[in-house]
Amino acid sequence: MTKPKTISGKDTKTLIEALRMILQSNTVGTQEEIKLALEELGHEVNQSKISRLLRRLGAVKTTNERRQTIYTLPIDPAPPASKSIMSELITSIHTNESLIVIHTNPGSASLIGRLLDHHREPLMILGTVAGDDTVFIAPQSVKKIMKTLQLIQTFLAQMT
């Protein structure tokens, strides 16, 4: 009996990029079609792996212009950042030893969270969790949380 082939992180990244390219072609409507397309590109995967990757990418089934049901990637445009209203949305920014918290006017937290998530690498953050009027920010490093706070404050100040 042969052991199943394990996929390294690098292989997974290559596989995800191949799947992304296939989905952008707007021609695959079943996981079997995806499997065949990936095999043509040299990737050996099973249906459950394809299902997990589709979920990871946020792929959805939709109908194309020829009325065919296909898998596609959602369009996720950059969040809006109007300089005139940004200063009115944020009420305070605080930090402790592990998190940065932004308080906003009611209903504004998700917009701020999305804006920060869109720029997470240069802001040194792992991600955000946004409620109605509060955004929790996880920094890449708690040891550098003050640097992250400074980057966020500078970034948001440029928006005003």
Summary of the structure (lengths in Angstrom):
residues: 160
radius of gyration: 20.4
end to end distance: 63.5
largest distance: 65.4
contacts: 402
relative contact order: 0.10
helix: 47%
strand: 19%
